[in-house]
Amino acid sequence: MSLFSDDQIRFDLLRKYSINQWGRYPKDVIPLTAADPDFRAAEEIRRAIANMAVDGVFSYGGDGGNPAFRDACARHVTNRKGFSCSPDEVFATSGVAQAMMLTCKALLKPGDEVILFDPVDFLFGKSIDIAGGRQVLSKVSWETLEFDLEGLKELVTPKTKMICICNPHNPYGRVLRRDELKAMVDLAVDHDLWIMSDEIWSDIVYDGREHIATASIEGASNRTLSLYGFSKTFALAGLQLGFIVAQNPELMAKVKGAAPGYFYPVNNVSQEAGRASLDEAWHWAQGFVRHLQGVRDYVYERLSDMPGVDVRKPEGTYVIFPKIDGMTSIQATKYIMDEAQVAVVPGHGEPFSYFGLGGEGHIRIVYSTSMGIMEEAMDRVEAALSKL
Ligand SMILES: Cc1ncc(COP(=O)(O)O)c(C=O)c1O
């Protein structure tokens, strides 16, 4: 029995606590929508929360994060992300989504242009919009999964202020190569741009690949805000925890200015859970990635064999983004829900686009669950698509 075997899925608890996923659909639906694991968090994390509850002191925390949390984050980045980080370069946030919004708020003025990739998670575009910035899209090829590095230069204007990197890339599951990151950093250096590097998925990489942190690339550290989280690696989405690393004091001052502690405090219980994750539960994360690689292989093979499905093998993340022949994303999502009772996310669609126009025709499937659940889901999807 492993921590990630089928019998570790607690449907009773998921229906009670997984409000946005298992609690949202009728009982016969398999939800593969939110990138939020179905496994219970590591015992070390649960114990840390329980100990704090027993201690019973819930005072105000420190501005920008508590020392124990920021120490753990700095060690984690230095030891596992390939660049050196000190606690005063860490700023705690209530999740990476908030960190993205803060980054845009801190660095953009209304009318500033920001380069981002298409498709990509909607949180990038939303954060830019909220800050009054203008999205400038660079298409990532579905055929080759390559970024248009040459074309990036043509997108730069005097108003361009920032480039956004999502690595590993949600939804294609690409893990960016060093030459790709270098080209993006070089562009930022040449045109004096800030870089928002969302590395929330950086622990979930497969086949022995190395995730390369943007800030470790020459020229990047002074202009990069690196964003890390706990939702994906440690199954802590509902604790709303993340952090920003800013090695440039000027950048850190901008973040602090945009998020004064009295308005942006981060929950102390979450920070203690985050500390325990990084200090004590790394073995859990490693076991989780080993499990996920097996599920990734299985789901990829199954989808590859289905009629009308065009799929690429993710190098990282636990999302897969097949294109369904002859249907819009919305049609495919609805068809699979109606015929297979499997809930997935549409790649694109009005009025809300999850991944931008580049996601049209695709659906996103999340596979951070047990092999048994994915077997059942794949059987149902195959049966539904075979009827077409
Ligand atoms: C690329 C990316 N950034 C940020 C988030 C949100 O992170 P958090 O749960 O820490 O707010 C997600 C969640 O799916 C994501 O995929």
The ligand as an ORCA input file, in Angstrom:
! r2SCAN-3c Opt
* xyz 0 1
  C       0.174     28.610    -13.496
  C      -0.613     28.785    -12.242
  N      -0.398     29.855    -11.464
  C      -1.082     30.049    -10.321
  C      -2.072     29.173     -9.921
  C      -2.822     29.446     -8.643
  O      -2.025     29.161     -7.546
  P      -2.540     29.259     -6.033
  O      -3.409     28.085     -5.752
  O      -1.285     29.235     -5.215
  O      -3.262     30.573     -5.912
  C      -2.324     28.046    -10.702
  C      -3.384     27.078    -10.304
  O      -3.827     26.260    -11.071
  C      -1.589     27.847    -11.887
  O      -1.780     26.772    -12.682
*
